[in-house]
């Protein structure tokens, strides 16, 4: 059996096991501490549990911590796999899930929803619609003589991102400074505070669909750096793969931002860690990014809600943790190859 296959399998099992342990530990941490044994007992079917479950423990797990941990895992996986996909697609190690401005567009939609007085589901819907509309604008602008060169897609993304960023600033300028502006500011910094199964049910299908599509395309993504004629000779339609990759990553990013706000660094840092462990083959990098992204986001969110009395915005922590770690990574590897 291939040694690299055995190594990848062992590392994959290790990441999966670590993810499960991280989820269980995260559900036990908080102002109301719960043992891992009690958590497992609550999550097991009635026929397998030992009974004698404290009703308060059950409420905390099912109403607060379980949906939050699941959303954190999905958000981390989604942002990490989107970052990995865009870095491969654009052959740029600095590409992030917001390279084409989707996150900025979703932020504008959320800010607009908050100003209009919508509830959390309404704000989430506005953010998602605006994020998807943003990628539509990028594709419309990037068309040149019936084609969409990659450089035009990137430039269109930069322009649209700047435009929506200015519109977010405009909404913050006209927002009520006593009430609405603090809500917008806190939302833009990212948080999973107050999320539940309702938000999970609304946003998770789009994240899962996007992750599945990119996962299925992972081996074809290795050929995106080749010339179009070479890729065709290998049976890969580059244009179709690019389209599905961009749309899937945009769908994931818009969904994640609509649920928990604008979260940075996950989509940049995690793919690099995956490549450092598994190499540059997307067959391994994509699955690794899913697991490591979920673990990273769960840890960050657990720290955010339990480190201090007041919840810390997620983006602050991802930057505080991500920036030094990324510097160390660059120093150790001498750059990304």
N, C-alpha and C positions, 0 to 999 in steps of 0.2 A: 504493500500500500504506500502511496506517495507520502513522504515525510511532511511536506508542506500542508497536505490535506489533514494529516493527523494533528499537526500543530494548530491549524485553524479550528479543527473540531474541538480540541481541548480548550482553547481560548474562548470559543463560542459558548461551550457548556459553562465555563467559569464565569463569563459575563452574565449569562442567564441566571445562574445560581446567585451571583452577587446582586442582581436586580431584584430577585424575589426577597432576599434577606434585607436589602435596603428598603423595600416597600413595607415589610413587616415592622422593621425598626422605626421607620418614619411614622407609622400609624400609632406607635406606642409613645412617641415623644410629644410633649406638650404640657400645658398647665395641669391637665388631668392625665397623670402617667398610667399607662396600661402595659401589662407584661405581654411578651410575645405569646406565651401560652394562652392567655385570655383572648388575644386577637385571633389566633388560630381556631380556638374553640368557638368564637363568634362566627367566623367565616365558614366553618365546616357545616355541611347539611345537618339538619336536626337528628337524622338517623346515626350520624357519626360523632356528633359532639357529646361531651360528657354531661351536659345539662348544667344546672345551677349557674346560669349566666346572669350577671348583674344587669338589670335593665338600663342603667346609666351608661355602662360600657357599650352596650349594643347601640344606644342612641348616638354616642360619640363616634363610634366606628362608622355606622351606616349613614348618618346624617351629615357628618363633617369630614372626617379624616379619609375614609375610603374614596369618596368622589374626588377629593382634593389630590390625593396621591395618584389616582388614575389619570386625572387631567394633567398633573405635572409630568407623569411618565409619557403621555401622548404628546404633550407640547415639546418636551425635550427631544423625544424621538423624531418628531416632525421637523423641528428646526434644524437638528443635526443632519438628517438625511437630505433636507433641502439645501443646506450649505454644501454638503458633499456633492450633490448633483450639480449645483451651479459651478463649483470649483472645477469639476470634471468637464462640464459643458463648455465653459468659457476659458478653460486652461489657465485659470487664474487662482492662485492660492489665497487671494484676499477676497474672493467672491463670498457673499453672504446671502441669506434668504431675502434680503431687501435690495439686492443688486438692481432689480427691475422696478423698485419703488412700491411693491405690493404692501409692505408693512406701513409705509408712510400713508398710502391711500387708505388703508384700514384705520389708521390713527385718525385721519380726517373724518371718516365716517362715524367713528365712535365719539369724537368731539362734537360733531354736529348732532348726534343723537342725544348727548348729554345736555346740550344747549336747548334742544327742543323738548326736554323733559321726559324722554322715554324711560321705561323701566330697564332693568338689566338685560332682558331678552331683546328688547327693542334696540338698545345700544349695540348689543352683539350682532344683531341682524344688519344694522346700518354699517358696522365696521366690515362685515363679511362682504356685503354688496359693493361697498366702495373699493375694497381690495381687489375684487374680481374685475370691477370696472376699470381699475388702474391698469391691469395687465392687458385688457382690451384696447385701451388707448395706446399702450406701448406697441402692440402689434399693428395697430392702424397707422401709427406714425412711422414705424420702421420699414414699411413697404416701399421699395424702390424698383420701379420697372417690373413689377410682378414678383420680385424676389425680396427676401428679408435677410440681408447680410448680418452676420453676428455683430459686427461693429455698430451697425445701425440699431440693432436691438438694445445693445448696451447703452449707447448714447441716448436713445429714446427713453430708456429706463432712468437715466440720470436726470434728464429734463423733467420727466413726469414726477420723479421723486422730489425735485426741488420745488416744482409747482405746488404739489400737495403739502409740502413742508411749510411753504409760505401761507397756504390757506389754513393750515392748523394754527399758525401764529396769528393770523387774522381772527380766527374764532376765539383764541385765547385773549386777544386784545378787546374784543367786544363782549366777552363773557362777564357775568356778574362777579366782581372780585371777592365778594363775601361768601358766595355759595358755589356757583358753577365753576369758577376758575380753579379752586382747589381740587374739585372732583376731576376735572380734565387733566390737571397736572399730575395727580396721583395715578390716574389711569394710564397715562402715557409712560410712567415709570415702571409699569408692569406689576401685577399682583394677582394672586389667586384667592384673595380674601373674599369670602361670601359666595364662592362658586359651589355648586351642588350638582346633583344628578340631572337637573333640568338643563343647565349649561352643557353638561357632558353629553347628554342625548342629542342636543341641537348641533353641537360642533364636531363631535368625535367622528361621525360617519365620513365627513369630508377629509379629515386628517387621515383616517384609516385607508380610504380609497387612494389618496395621493401616495401614501407610504407603500401600499401594495403595488401600484403601477411602477413606481421607481424601483422597487425591489425586483420586480419581474424584468425590468429593462437593464438591470445592473451590469450584465455581461456585455450588452450592446454598447453601453456607455464608454467602455474601454476603447471603442473604435471612433469615437466622436472627434478625436484629435487627428485622425487620418484624413487624407484627401477624399473627397466625395466619391471619386471613381474607384479608389481602393476599397472603400467601405461597401460600395455596391457589389464589387467582385466577391466580397465575403458574405453577401446576402443581407446587408444591413442598409435600410433606407434612412440616411442621416437626417433628412428633413422631418420625417415622421417621428424618429426618436427624439430629436430636438424639441419638436412641438409638444409631444407627450410629457417630456421631462420638464419643460418650462411650465406647462399648464398644471401638472401635478404639484410641482414645488410652489406655484402661486396659490393653488387651492389649499395646500397645507398651511402656508404662511398666513393667508387671509383668515383661515379658521382659528389658528393659534392666537393671532393678534386680537381677533374678535373676542376670544375667551379671556385672555389674561394680559392684554396690553402688549406694548412693544418691549420685547426682551432681547437684549443684545448679547453678543459673544458666543452663545451656544452654537450657532450655525457656523462660526468661524473656528472656534477652538476644538470642538469635538472631532470634526473630520480630520484635522491634523494629528490628533492623538491616535485616531484609528489608523492613519497611514503610517505613523511611527511604529505601531505594533504589528500591522498586517502587511505593510508595503503599499504599493500604488494600485493594486488590482481591485477594481470596484466590486468584484464578486465577494470579496471579504470586507472591503471598506464600508460598503453600504449597510450590511447586517450589523457590523461592529458599531457603526454610528448610531443605529437605532437603539442598541442596548446601552451604550455609554452615554448617549444623550439623555435617555430616560433616567439613568442613575444620577447623572450630574444635576438634572433639573429637580429631582426629588430631594436630593441633599440640600440644594440651594433654597428650595421652598421651605424645607423643614427648619433651616437656620433662620429664614426670614420671619417665620411665625413664632419661633420659640426663643430666639436669642435675647430679645428685649421685650419690655411690656407692650410697646407699640410695634406693629408689624413693619418690617423694613421692605421697601420696594425691591422687587426681584432684580431689576436692571442694575441697581447699585451694587448688589452682591455679585452678580455675574461679572461686572467690570472689575470689582475689587479682587475677585479670585482669578478671573480670566486673564487680565492684562499681565500681572507678574508671571503667571504660569506660562503664558504665550512667549514672554521674553526669555524665560528659562528654556523653553522648547526650542526657540530659534537659536539661542546660544549653544545648545547641546547638539543640534543637528547641523548648524551652519547654514540654515535656510531650508526651504522645502524643495525637494527635487522631484 
